[in-house]
Amino acid sequence: DDFSAEGGPASGWEIRDTPNPQNSQNFPEPRQAPTSPENFTIQYSSSTMKLIFNWGESLDANGVTSTVIYEIQEYSSPGAVIFRATSTTQFQKSIIEVGRDYNFSIQAFDKEGLSSAMATSTISVPSFLKSPLFFQDPRAASSSPEYLIDLYYDNYPFISKKYNSHISGLVFYLNQENPPAPQFLNLGGIHGCLYSYATFPEAMKIYYPNYSFYQTSFGTTVVLPNVLEPTELYNQL
């Protein structure tokens, strides 16, 4: 066909799979996608319970870095963008769950929205506890079995002092997945926790000698001091 009526012969036209006309920023068409972010790494800070992201700069079709937009998504939340910004190659994300893997992807976009290839990274966040062991108490009658839990950890306090608290709580679930973790665990204050404990209906009921050393506690939360010496805790009462 002859397109002379529209201003030129057929040889002057180009067919593209994804049409994208000359854009407002005067990028050449068809333009190159931004370079993929390199060295996409994630580190975990146990003291702050944060994931720390770092990556290398990307270039747009004109070799510019200042207008490139970076977008990070978390695989465990499909389609959820946790970060989108320009002119930075660092980001931090607070987490509330440990003992699991976190998977992320990053892409660079030019100012017209053309995306780079995707880069991915995975980080395994260790549990607070090294190896919790559950076993049947041999001292209990076979007709009324009871169970014991041994907890081992490499560092103390093994729970992050993210909120500068003098106390922390552990909740156990038997033969079931734990429900979504709450952002905060209200333990009722230092003094109240010597005698009363938070209750979770789905959690396993436990007895244990609490850190007052003379009271046996019952409930669904083990309350532990975040200090090495109990006297440091008592001074806060």
C-alpha positions in Angstrom: 0.0 0.0 0.0 1.1 3.6 -0.6 0.8 5.9 2.4 1.7 9.0 0.4 -1.5 10.6 1.5 -0.3 10.5 5.1 3.1 12.0 4.3 5.3 9.1 3.0 5.6 5.7 1.5 5.1 2.4 3.3 8.8 2.1 3.8 8.7 5.1 6.1 6.5 3.3 8.7 7.5 1.0 11.4 5.3 -1.6 13.2 6.2 -2.4 16.8 4.8 -5.1 19.1 4.3 -2.5 21.9 3.7 0.9 20.3 5.2 3.7 22.3 5.2 7.1 20.6 7.9 9.8 21.0 7.5 10.7 24.6 7.4 14.1 26.4 11.0 13.8 27.6 12.4 13.2 24.1 13.9 9.8 24.6 14.8 8.2 21.3 12.4 5.6 20.1 12.7 2.7 20.3 14.7 3.4 23.4 16.8 1.1 25.6 15.5 0.0 29.0 17.4 1.1 32.1 20.2 -1.2 33.2 19.2 -3.7 35.9 20.3 -2.7 39.5 23.5 -4.7 40.3 24.7 -6.1 43.6 21.2 -6.2 45.1 22.0 -7.3 48.7 20.0 -7.6 52.0 21.4 -7.7 55.5 19.6 -8.3 58.7 20.1 -6.3 61.9 19.2 -8.4 64.9 19.4 -5.4 67.3 16.8 -3.3 65.4 14.9 -6.2 63.6 15.4 -4.4 60.3 16.3 -5.6 56.8 18.8 -3.3 55.1 18.8 -3.2 51.3 21.6 -1.9 49.1 22.0 -1.9 45.3 24.1 -0.3 42.5 22.9 2.6 40.4 21.0 2.0 37.1 21.4 4.1 33.9 18.5 5.2 31.6 18.8 5.3 27.9 20.7 8.6 28.1 23.1 7.3 30.7 21.5 9.4 33.5 21.1 8.0 37.0 19.3 10.9 38.8 15.9 10.3 37.3 15.8 6.5 37.6 13.1 5.2 39.9 13.7 2.0 41.9 10.9 -0.3 42.9 11.2 -3.2 45.5 8.6 -5.9 45.9 8.3 -8.7 48.4 7.5 -12.1 47.0 5.6 -13.2 50.1 3.2 -10.4 49.4 2.5 -10.8 45.6 2.3 -7.4 43.9 3.0 -5.5 47.1 5.4 -2.7 46.4 7.3 -1.9 49.7 9.6 0.8 48.2 9.5 3.2 45.3 11.8 6.2 45.1 14.5 7.9 43.0 18.1 9.1 43.7 18.8 6.5 46.4 20.4 3.1 46.6 19.5 2.2 50.2 16.3 1.2 52.0 15.4 -0.3 55.4 12.3 -2.4 56.4 11.2 -3.3 59.9 10.0 -6.9 60.3 8.1 -8.6 63.1 8.7 -12.3 62.2 11.9 -14.3 62.5 12.9 -17.9 61.6 11.9 -17.6 58.0 13.1 -16.6 54.5 12.3 -13.2 52.9 12.4 -12.9 49.1 12.5 -9.6 47.3 12.9 -8.3 43.7 14.1 -4.9 42.5 13.6 -3.1 39.1 14.6 0.2 37.7 12.3 2.5 35.7 13.1 5.4 33.6 11.0 8.6 33.9 8.6 7.3 31.2 8.0 4.0 33.0 10.1 1.6 30.9 11.4 -1.1 33.3 14.7 -2.8 33.5 15.2 -6.6 34.0 14.4 -7.8 37.5 17.1 -8.6 40.1 16.2 -10.8 43.1 17.6 -11.5 46.5 16.7 -13.7 49.4 17.7 -13.5 53.1 17.1 -16.1 55.8 16.4 -14.4 59.2 17.4 -16.7 62.1 15.1 -17.6 64.9 15.6 -16.0 68.4 16.1 -19.6 69.7 18.8 -22.0 68.5 16.9 -25.2 69.0 13.6 -25.5 71.0 13.0 -29.1 72.1 9.6 -30.6 73.0 9.5 -33.9 74.9 7.3 -35.9 77.3 8.1 -35.5 81.0 9.2 -39.0 82.2 8.2 -38.1 85.8 4.5 -37.7 84.9 2.0 -40.5 85.0 1.4 -42.2 81.7 -2.4 -41.7 82.2 -1.8 -37.9 82.4 1.1 -37.1 80.2 2.9 -33.8 80.5 5.4 -32.2 78.2 8.6 -30.2 78.7 10.2 -27.5 76.6 14.0 -26.9 76.6 15.1 -23.6 75.0 18.6 -23.0 73.8 20.1 -19.7 72.5 23.5 -18.3 71.5 23.1 -14.8 72.7 21.4 -13.1 75.7 19.1 -11.3 75.6 18.0 -13.5 72.7 15.0 -11.4 71.9 15.9 -8.0 70.3 15.5 -5.0 72.5 13.9 -3.2 69.6 11.4 -1.4 71.9 13.8 -0.9 74.8 11.7 -3.1 77.0 12.9 -4.7 80.2 10.8 -7.8 79.5 10.0 -10.0 76.5 7.4 -12.7 75.9 7.3 -16.1 74.2 4.1 -17.7 73.0 4.0 -21.5 72.0 1.6 -23.2 69.7 1.2 -27.0 69.7 0.5 -28.9 66.4 -0.6 -25.8 64.6 0.7 -22.8 62.7 0.9 -19.6 64.7 -1.6 -16.9 63.7 -0.2 -13.6 62.2 2.1 -12.0 64.8 0.8 -8.9 66.5 2.9 -5.7 66.2 3.0 -5.4 70.0 2.6 -7.9 72.8 1.1 -6.1 75.8 2.5 -7.8 78.9 0.9 -5.4 81.4 4.0 -3.7 82.7 6.9 -4.9 84.7 5.2 -5.2 88.1 2.1 -6.8 86.7 4.1 -9.4 84.7 5.5 -10.9 88.0 2.0 -12.2 88.7 -0.2 -12.1 85.5 0.4 -12.9 81.9 -1.1 -12.3 78.5 -3.5 -14.9 77.2 -3.8 -16.2 73.6 -6.8 -18.6 73.1 -5.0 -20.6 70.4 -1.7 -21.0 72.3 -0.5 -23.8 74.4 -1.0 -23.5 78.1 2.2 -23.6 80.1 3.5 -23.7 83.7 6.9 -22.3 84.5 8.9 -20.7 87.4 8.9 -17.0 86.5 11.8 -14.7 87.0 10.7 -13.7 90.5 12.0 -17.2 91.4 9.3 -17.9 94.0 6.1 -17.9 91.9 5.0 -20.5 89.4 3.2 -19.0 86.5 0.4 -20.3 84.3 -0.8 -18.9 81.0 0.1 -18.9 77.4 3.1 -16.5 77.6 6.6 -17.0 79.0 7.8 -13.7 80.3 11.5 -13.2 80.5 13.7 -10.4 81.6 15.9 -8.7 79.0 18.7 -8.1 81.6 21.4 -10.3 82.8 20.9 -9.7 86.5 17.4 -9.9 88.1 18.3 -7.1 90.5 18.5 -4.7 87.5 14.9 -5.6 86.8 13.7 -5.2 90.4 15.2 -1.7 90.5 12.6 -0.8 87.9 9.6 -1.7 90.1 
